[in-house]
Amino acid sequence: MPPKIAKLAGLGALAACGGIAAIYALFLYITRPVPTSGLDPTLRFLSWFTVAGVVLALIGVHVVFGRQLLLLSKGEARPI
């Protein structure tokens, strides 16, 4: 992969972490308790907790691949 494309892909993978976090924040906003509707406390905790696990896994993978791509763009790539 050419270094310029590897750098752009690495920065894109790291920027995707912000988008994933924003989607999770939107999920929290939608499921928050309000007087007229919302989830009960047990379901809210379970949904926030399980979705947080998936979000953290996605962010972790994006960080690892982003760092590897940035190292590849500098010519210092190491195996994962």
C-alpha positions as CSV (number, residue, x, y, z in Angstrom):
1,M,0.0,0.0,0.0
2,P,1.4,3.4,-0.9
3,P,2.4,5.5,2.2
4,K,0.0,8.3,1.3
5,I,-3.0,6.0,1.2
6,A,-1.9,4.2,4.3
7,K,-1.7,7.5,6.2
8,L,-5.2,8.6,5.0
9,A,-6.7,5.2,5.9
10,G,-5.1,5.3,9.3
11,L,-6.4,8.8,10.0
12,G,-9.8,7.7,8.8
13,A,-9.8,4.7,11.1
14,L,-8.9,6.9,14.0
15,A,-11.6,9.5,13.0
16,A,-14.2,6.7,12.9
17,C,-13.7,6.3,16.6
18,G,-15.3,9.8,17.1
19,G,-18.2,8.8,14.9
20,I,-18.8,5.6,16.8
21,A,-18.7,7.5,20.1
22,A,-21.1,10.1,18.7
23,I,-23.5,7.3,17.7
24,Y,-23.3,5.8,21.2
25,A,-24.0,9.3,22.7
26,L,-27.1,9.5,20.5
27,F,-28.2,6.1,21.7
28,L,-27.8,7.3,25.3
29,Y,-29.8,10.4,24.6
30,I,-32.6,8.4,23.0
31,T,-32.9,5.9,25.8
32,R,-32.7,8.4,28.7
33,P,-35.5,8.5,31.2
34,V,-38.1,11.2,30.4
35,P,-41.5,11.8,32.1
36,T,-43.6,10.5,29.2
37,S,-41.6,7.5,28.1
38,G,-38.2,5.8,28.1
39,L,-36.9,2.5,29.3
40,D,-37.3,1.3,32.9
41,P,-34.1,1.3,35.0
42,T,-33.2,-2.4,34.5
43,L,-33.6,-2.4,30.8
44,R,-31.8,0.9,30.5
45,F,-28.8,-0.4,32.4
46,L,-28.7,-3.6,30.4
47,S,-28.9,-1.9,27.1
48,W,-26.4,0.8,27.9
49,F,-24.0,-1.8,29.3
50,T,-24.2,-4.3,26.4
51,V,-24.0,-1.6,23.7
52,A,-21.0,0.0,25.5
53,G,-19.2,-3.4,25.2
54,V,-19.8,-3.5,21.5
55,V,-18.8,0.2,21.1
56,L,-15.6,-0.3,23.1
57,A,-14.7,-3.3,21.0
58,L,-15.2,-1.4,17.7
59,I,-13.2,1.6,19.0
60,G,-10.4,-0.7,20.1
61,V,-10.2,-2.4,16.7
62,H,-10.2,0.9,14.9
63,V,-7.4,2.3,17.1
64,V,-5.2,-0.8,16.5
65,F,-5.7,-0.8,12.7
66,G,-5.3,3.0,12.6
67,R,-2.0,2.9,14.4
68,Q,-0.8,0.0,12.3
69,L,-1.7,1.9,9.1
70,L,0.1,5.0,10.4
71,L,3.2,3.0,11.2
72,L,3.0,1.4,7.7
73,S,2.9,4.9,6.2
74,K,6.2,5.7,8.0
75,G,7.8,2.5,6.9
76,E,7.9,1.1,10.5
77,A,5.2,-1.6,10.2
78,R,5.3,-4.4,12.7
79,P,3.2,-7.5,12.7
80,I,0.1,-7.4,15.0
